[in-house]
Amino acid sequence: MSDLFKKAISLGLGLTIVSKEKVEKAVDELVKRGELAPSESRALVDRLIERGEEERGVFKNAVQEQVQRVLKELQVPSKQDVEALEARIAVLERRLAELEGISELEGTQPDTRTD
């Protein structure tokens, strides 16, 4: 029974990349070889699938944390940083347009030299 348990653990760990069909096939093979009772096969498949989903979640979180850490180290601006800058630019563009409109009304052109 400990051999079956080791196989189940190994199978469960591999679920992060293995499909449900492959898990069912592996469990069916254990049933055919007499290492697992048919009545236990469905419960084992369900437990292994659930464990695989949990591991995928843990793996996904670890990858996301690592990506965030690297982006921060590279000083890549966040979406919120970019949105804040876009909002500030929009305000400045409106103010500039207003100032240019006032200058045109007064008959002067704004200084656009780039010395």
C-alpha positions as CSV (number, residue, x, y, z in Angstrom):
1,M,0.0,0.0,0.0
2,S,2.9,2.4,0.6
3,D,4.0,1.9,-3.0
4,L,0.5,2.9,-4.1
5,F,0.7,6.0,-1.8
6,K,4.0,7.0,-3.3
7,K,2.6,6.6,-6.8
8,A,-0.5,8.7,-5.9
9,I,1.8,11.4,-4.4
10,S,3.9,11.5,-7.5
11,L,0.9,11.6,-9.7
12,G,-0.6,14.4,-7.6
13,L,2.6,16.4,-7.9
14,G,2.6,16.0,-11.6
15,L,-0.9,17.3,-11.9
16,T,0.3,20.9,-12.3
17,I,0.9,19.9,-16.0
18,V,-1.1,16.8,-16.5
19,S,-4.7,16.7,-17.8
20,K,-7.6,15.1,-16.1
21,E,-7.7,12.4,-18.9
22,K,-4.1,11.4,-18.2
23,V,-4.9,11.2,-14.5
24,E,-7.9,9.0,-15.1
25,K,-5.8,6.8,-17.5
26,A,-3.1,6.4,-14.9
27,V,-5.6,5.5,-12.1
28,D,-7.4,3.1,-14.5
29,E,-4.0,1.4,-15.1
30,L,-3.6,1.0,-11.3
31,V,-7.1,-0.6,-11.2
32,K,-6.2,-3.0,-14.0
33,R,-3.0,-4.1,-12.3
34,G,-5.0,-4.7,-9.1
35,E,-3.1,-2.1,-7.1
36,L,-6.3,-0.1,-6.5
37,A,-9.9,-1.2,-6.0
38,P,-12.3,0.0,-8.6
39,S,-14.5,1.6,-5.9
40,E,-11.6,3.7,-4.8
41,S,-10.6,5.0,-8.3
42,R,-13.1,7.8,-8.6
43,A,-12.2,9.2,-5.2
44,L,-8.5,9.0,-6.0
45,V,-9.0,10.8,-9.3
46,D,-11.0,13.5,-7.6
47,R,-8.4,14.0,-4.8
48,L,-5.6,14.1,-7.3
49,I,-7.4,16.6,-9.6
50,E,-8.1,18.8,-6.5
51,R,-4.5,18.6,-5.4
52,G,-3.3,19.5,-8.9
53,E,-5.6,22.6,-8.9
54,E,-4.3,23.7,-5.5
55,E,-0.7,23.2,-6.7
56,R,-1.4,25.2,-9.9
57,G,-2.7,28.0,-7.7
58,V,0.4,28.0,-5.5
59,F,2.6,27.9,-8.6
60,K,0.7,30.7,-10.3
61,N,1.0,32.9,-7.2
62,A,4.7,32.1,-6.9
63,V,5.3,33.1,-10.5
64,Q,3.2,36.3,-10.2
65,E,5.2,37.3,-7.1
66,Q,8.5,36.7,-8.9
67,V,7.4,38.6,-12.0
68,Q,6.3,41.5,-9.8
69,R,9.7,41.5,-8.0
70,V,11.6,41.5,-11.3
71,L,9.4,44.3,-12.7
72,K,10.0,46.4,-9.5
73,E,13.8,45.7,-9.7
74,L,13.8,46.9,-13.3
75,Q,11.8,49.9,-12.3
76,V,9.0,49.2,-14.9
77,P,6.1,51.5,-14.1
78,S,2.9,49.8,-13.0
79,K,-0.4,50.2,-14.8
80,Q,-1.5,52.6,-12.0
81,D,1.7,54.7,-12.5
82,V,1.0,55.0,-16.3
83,E,-2.7,55.8,-15.7
84,A,-1.7,58.6,-13.2
85,L,0.8,60.0,-15.7
86,E,-1.8,59.9,-18.5
87,A,-4.3,61.8,-16.3
88,R,-1.7,64.4,-15.5
89,I,-0.8,64.8,-19.2
90,A,-4.4,65.3,-20.1
91,V,-4.8,68.0,-17.5
92,L,-1.6,69.7,-18.8
93,E,-2.8,69.5,-22.4
94,R,-6.1,71.1,-21.5
95,R,-4.3,73.9,-19.6
96,L,-2.0,74.4,-22.5
97,A,-4.8,74.6,-25.0
98,E,-6.6,77.2,-22.7
99,L,-3.4,79.3,-22.5
100,E,-2.9,79.1,-26.3
101,G,-6.5,80.1,-26.8
102,I,-6.0,83.2,-24.5
103,S,-2.7,84.1,-26.4
104,E,-4.5,83.9,-29.7
105,L,-7.3,86.2,-28.4
106,E,-4.8,88.7,-27.2
107,G,-3.1,88.7,-30.6
108,T,0.2,87.2,-29.5
109,Q,1.6,83.8,-30.3
110,P,3.0,81.7,-27.6
111,D,6.8,81.3,-27.6
112,T,7.4,77.9,-29.3
113,R,11.1,78.2,-29.8
114,T,13.3,75.2,-28.9
115,D,16.6,76.8,-28.2
